[in-house]
């Protein structure tokens, strides 16, 4: 398993835990942590987009070298 796949797996697990904890927080506290949610998914989305871009560039470069 490559490094990018490991990072994406960890991001998926952490995101699932984060969403679950947000649901629990909303259920018991009756408030929504908007800034925290926006910041978290902005960071995770940016990380995923950059990793996808890097993988796409690597695939294109490997295809041209063959």
ChimeraX attribute file (.defattr): number of C-alpha atoms within 10 A of each C-alpha:
attribute: neighborCount
match mode: 1-to-1
recipient: residues
	/A:1	5
	/A:2	6
	/A:3	8
	/A:4	14
	/A:5	11
	/A:6	11
	/A:7	14
	/A:8	15
	/A:9	12
	/A:10	12
	/A:11	16
	/A:12	13
	/A:13	11
	/A:14	13
	/A:15	15
	/A:16	12
	/A:17	12
	/A:18	15
	/A:19	12
	/A:20	12
	/A:21	12
	/A:22	17
	/A:23	15
	/A:24	12
	/A:25	14
	/A:26	13
	/A:27	11
	/A:28	8
	/A:29	9
	/A:30	9
	/A:31	11
	/A:32	13
	/A:33	10
	/A:34	10
	/A:35	8
	/A:36	11
	/A:37	14
	/A:38	11
	/A:39	11
	/A:40	14
	/A:41	13
	/A:42	12
	/A:43	12
	/A:44	17
	/A:45	13
	/A:46	12
	/A:47	15
	/A:48	16
	/A:49	12
	/A:50	12
	/A:51	16
	/A:52	13
	/A:53	12
	/A:54	13
	/A:55	13
	/A:56	12
	/A:57	12
	/A:58	12
	/A:59	11
	/A:60	11
	/A:61	11
	/A:62	10
	/A:63	9
	/A:64	8
	/A:65	6
	/A:66	5
